[in-house]
Amino acid sequence: MYSGRMANVQIRNVPDSVLESLRNTANTRGESLQQYLLSVLSEQARIDATAAVLAEAGENARAYNNVSIDSAQAVRAARDERDQHLAAGYSE
């Protein structure tokens, strides 16, 4: 799935309630906490990359074709998708 060297990430001062919620979601999904958090981070990175591409495409379209595509709206849509995905993960 991933190639090359992998980094380690450490998050300090996570409230107990947040950690418990994340652990519960991971358990519900049949994953370790590490597996679940990696999937959440990977999904966020995908959404961020998509939002950046959409924003750039919107800017390029306006610059070269005089087409009215709102890049801010595209970024908002990508963030809404992310928020819905995260909310679904916490409610499981």
C-alpha positions in Angstrom: 0.0 0.0 0.0 2.8 2.5 0.9 6.2 2.6 -0.6 9.4 3.9 0.7 10.3 5.0 4.2 7.5 5.6 6.7 7.5 8.3 9.4 6.3 8.0 12.9 3.8 10.4 14.3 3.2 11.1 17.9 0.3 13.2 19.3 0.5 14.4 22.8 -2.2 15.5 25.2 -5.0 13.6 23.6 -8.0 13.8 26.0 -9.1 10.5 27.4 -12.6 10.9 25.9 -11.2 11.3 22.4 -8.8 8.3 22.8 -11.7 6.2 24.1 -13.9 7.2 21.2 -11.1 6.4 18.7 -10.4 3.0 20.3 -14.1 2.1 20.3 -14.4 3.0 16.6 -11.3 1.0 15.8 -12.6 -2.0 17.7 -16.0 -1.7 16.0 -14.2 -1.8 12.6 -12.1 -4.8 13.7 -8.9 -2.7 13.4 -6.1 -1.8 15.8 -6.0 1.8 16.9 -2.9 2.3 14.7 -4.7 0.8 11.6 -7.7 3.0 12.2 -5.8 6.2 12.7 -3.7 5.5 9.6 -6.8 5.0 7.5 -8.2 8.3 8.9 -5.0 10.2 8.1 -4.8 8.6 4.7 -8.3 9.6 3.9 -7.6 13.1 5.0 -4.5 13.3 2.8 -6.6 12.1 -0.1 -9.3 14.7 0.5 -6.7 17.5 0.9 -5.0 16.4 -2.4 -8.3 16.3 -4.2 -9.3 19.8 -2.8 -5.9 21.2 -4.0 -6.4 19.7 -7.5 -10.0 21.0 -7.7 -8.8 24.5 -6.6 -6.0 24.5 -9.1 -8.4 23.3 -11.9 -10.8 26.0 -11.0 -8.2 28.7 -11.2 -6.8 27.3 -14.4 -10.3 27.1 -16.0 -11.0 30.8 -15.1 -7.6 31.9 -16.3 -7.6 30.0 -19.7 -11.2 29.5 -20.5 -13.0 32.3 -18.7 -15.2 29.6 -17.1 -16.8 30.4 -13.8 -15.7 27.6 -11.4 -15.5 28.6 -7.7 -12.4 26.9 -6.3 -13.4 27.9 -2.8 -16.7 26.1 -3.3 -14.8 23.0 -4.5 -12.6 23.1 -1.4 -15.7 23.5 0.9 -17.2 20.5 -0.8 -14.1 18.4 -0.2 -14.0 19.5 3.4 -17.6 18.6 3.8 -16.9 15.2 2.4 -14.1 14.8 4.9 -16.2 15.9 7.8 -19.0 13.5 6.8 -16.5 10.7 6.6 -15.0 11.5 10.0 -18.5 11.8 11.6 -19.5 8.4 10.2 -16.3 6.9 11.6 -17.0 8.2 15.1 -20.6 7.2 15.1 -19.9 3.5 14.4 
